[in-house]
Amino acid sequence: MNAGRNYLKKNDQVEVITGRDKGSVGKILKVLPDRNAVIVERVNVMKRHMKSRQQGQPGQIVEKEAPVDVSNVQIICPGCAATGRIAKKILEDGTKVRVCKHCGESLDGKR
């Protein structure tokens, strides 16, 4: 696991910066820290052929999102609405928050 890449969390808004889906924006559905990847809604959609499970039920083709490497996405700051990098800051009460390096706005809702 790459310890420097644990800044992305579920429900963060991200933009894909490289690859087939470059420019796509979506919400993180799941973080896979062991694979250093995230699953983003409506990004990197793959088709999966499913066999019928019951007698008389037809097989089907299901679309689902495949993981995207964290190096291929960049977080969107809700304060300045721009993609950017993140810093970590310790508040007076001792809690750590993620902060946008562009505008200084907190990404975790605390200030």
Buried (B, 14 or more C-beta within 10 A) or exposed (E): EEEEBEBBEEEBBBBBBEEEBEEBBBEBBEBEBEEBBBBBEEBBEEEEEEEEEEEEEEEEEEEEBEBBBBEBBBBBBBEEEEBBEBEEBEEEEEEEBBBBEBEEEBBEEEE
